[in-house]
Structure formats: structure tokens, C-alpha cells
Amino acid sequence: MADSALFDSRIPEAGAGDTSALREPDLALLRTILDSIPGRVAFVDFANRYVYVNREFLAFHGRTADQVIGRHVRDVLGEAAYRQVSVYNERIRAGEVVRWEGWITYASAGRRYVQQTYTPYSPGGGAPQGNIAFGRDLTDLKLAEAEIERQRSRIADIERLSAMGALLAGVAHELNNPLAIVLAQSTLLVERATTEDVRARAERIQAAAERSGRIVRSFLGMAREAAPTRRPAQLNEIVRAALDMMGYGLRGAGVTVKTHLDPDLPSIEADADLLGQVVSNLVLNAQQALSSLDGARLLSLRTRRDGGSVVLEIEDNGPGVPPAIAQRIFEPYFTTKGPGAGTGIGLALCRNIVAAHGGTIAAEPARGGAGALFRVTLPASPAGRQGATAAGG
């Protein structure tokens, strides 16, 4: 047999006392022991050729003994894996026991996470003549650990969202009373206005108070996990309304706003007040980011059609979002702002609102390299999707 060379010539040399060749029953027992080990065992000489491998090694690599014994390690493991393990050769030749753990890509077994130990083989205490390699495949364990970590992260997200829902409900209840007063007083101002200018200003206050009331009610609905009330809406109108409301603050902050709104944008099914809050939050974030800029402060809002979806892009030339936290910024209570400057719920709220509308929100570097770009993608209404299909032929 191909593995007899190791048992007949190598193992007796390493024994104590009588070094005569092992009897065949002893060899059979030793082979059985090695084949029962839950791991890969191989003896490799210093010509980097396999002298012996156990049954687990052959099964792992999907090969027969004739395809392994006497062959170079590179031919069995593959070029990429050989380059990864051959870096330990000098240490093994020097008599060091080497252990390592990590990902490796084999020619036949593919990408696996393994734990390897290389023990120098020194018969009679002399110079090493090769090494005994023992390996364990921990891929399933590693993937299970990763899945557990994902589930833990998901549970943490659920807990944070639950806490945020409770916070939203509390804030909404607290805002109801002062909003009712603002609405009542603005209505009274409209009725008693003595000039058209005063009446127009009072009506704007009244409209803003009514919109705030609808947002508060929507927050309460979200806290109770109720779906938003959707009606046909135009994203361009939502963007214009948000900019109209934010205009004074943007001008005061020295921000130049440019809009590129697709006039042929299809309609969407949406809660316009909630989506308006998303736009307002993103614009406010951009305004705050731009406040640290000494030069020109630019903010661009674009809408466009993308197949059966509509897209809103809000881009600024501020400091941008570091790639390391680009995903985390949508987590509840995560903020890069200093104490008192942010609560960490604004972007999380945006994500929840967009998700409740069947859409997505993402952050990435601005096209010019400096600044941030937030992209909101929402499904077009059924009529809008049909129009997109017809236009595309």
C-alpha cells in the first residue's frame, strides 16, 4: 500500500528500545487509529512531497491515495494554498512547531477556514526530515459564529428600534399640546388679520402647524408599527415643499441650493408629510455638515426615474461620511455630532420611513470626491411603472 512506507521505515526509527519493523497487525491498528482521528493527518518530507495521509485528508480534498502519495504539496493543495502554507517551511526545518488558523483556498476543497499544526519529524532526535501536519476544518463553526453575531446584531437593532419607537411616542404626545395651541392661535390670526400680508404669514404658520400635527400622528403610528397612510404624491412637490420650509435656515447658513428635478417623474404612493420629513432631515444634516466649511457651501437636490423607481439624490460638498461608518449612520442613536448637537435618531427615522414606503436609503461619497451623497429610492406608483415599461419598449 502507498502508506506502508511511513509505517515500515519511518515509525520504527522513532520508537524506543526494539526498533524492528512493526508487525502487520500493529500497522493495521495504527492505520485505524490515524483514520479515526477527526482531522487531516499528513506526513510531508522536506522535498515537499506527501509520504502519508489519512482517510480524512483524502475525503477533504476529494482524492485517492494514488493521487496524493509521492506528489508535491503544490499539486495537491493548489498554487494559492501552497503559497500560503510554504511560508512556514523555514521555521519547520529549524525544528519549530508551527500553528496557524485562518481562511485558505484549496484547489479542490475551495475556500475553507482551517486550524493547522506542523510538527517537525526528527527520528532518533536528529535533524528534522519532514513534518507531520494536522488540520481541522472549522468552516462550519466559523460560519455559525458569524450567523450568531448577525443575529445578535439584529436583536440589538430591534431593541434600539423598540426604544426609538417608545421615544417617538413620548415626544409625539409631548408635542401635541403646544402644537394645538400654535394651530389655534394661527387660525385666530388668519381670521383677524387686517392686511393680506399678515393673513398670508398667518396662513403659512397655520399650514406648518397642521403639517406638524400630521407628522406627530404619523410618528405615533410608526411607534405602534402601523403602516403609513399612502396616497398618490409627486416627489418633486415634496422636495419643493421641504426646501420652502428650510429655505430661511439655508440662506442664513450661506448655503447655495441647486435643484435638478425631472419634470416627467412618475407619481408615487406615499405619505407626503413623512417623506417631507425625510427630505427635511437630510437637508438639515447637509446644512450642519456644511457649517464647518470656509469656502462655498453647495447643496444639490436631484430627482430622476430609474426603471420602475424614482430616485432622490441630496449631495453636498462638506466633509463627507467616512466609509467606515457609512452603514452605521442609519443605526438608532449613532451620531458623529458632539454632545448636545445630535440625538442619533434622525437618519434612523429616515431609514424607517423610507423602508415603510418600500424604498431604500444609502450614503456614499459625493461624485466630486468631496462631500456626501444620500440616495433615496422609492417605487413608482403602478401607473408610473407601466409608463416606464412602455417607454422602454
Secondary structure, 3 states (H helix, E strand, C coil): CCCHHHHHHHHHHHCCCCCCCCCHHHHHHHHHHHHHCCCEEEEEECCCEEEEECHHHHHHHCCCHHHCCCCEHHHHHCHHHHHHHHHHHHHHHCCCCEEEEEEEEECCCEEEEEEEEEEEECHHHCCCCEEEEEEEECHHHHHHHHHHHHHHHHHHHHHHHHHHHHHHHHHHHHHHHHHHHHHHHHHHHHHHCCCHHHHHHHHHHHHHHHHHHHHHHHHHHHHCCCCCCCEEECHHHHHHHHHHHHHHHHHHCCEEEEEEECCCCCCEEECHHHHHHHHHHHHHHHHHHHCCCCCCEEEEEEEEEECCEEEEEEEECCCCCCHHHCCHHHCCCCCCCCCCCCCCCHHHHHHHHHHHCCCEEEEEECCCCCCEEEEEEEEECHHHHHHHHHHCC
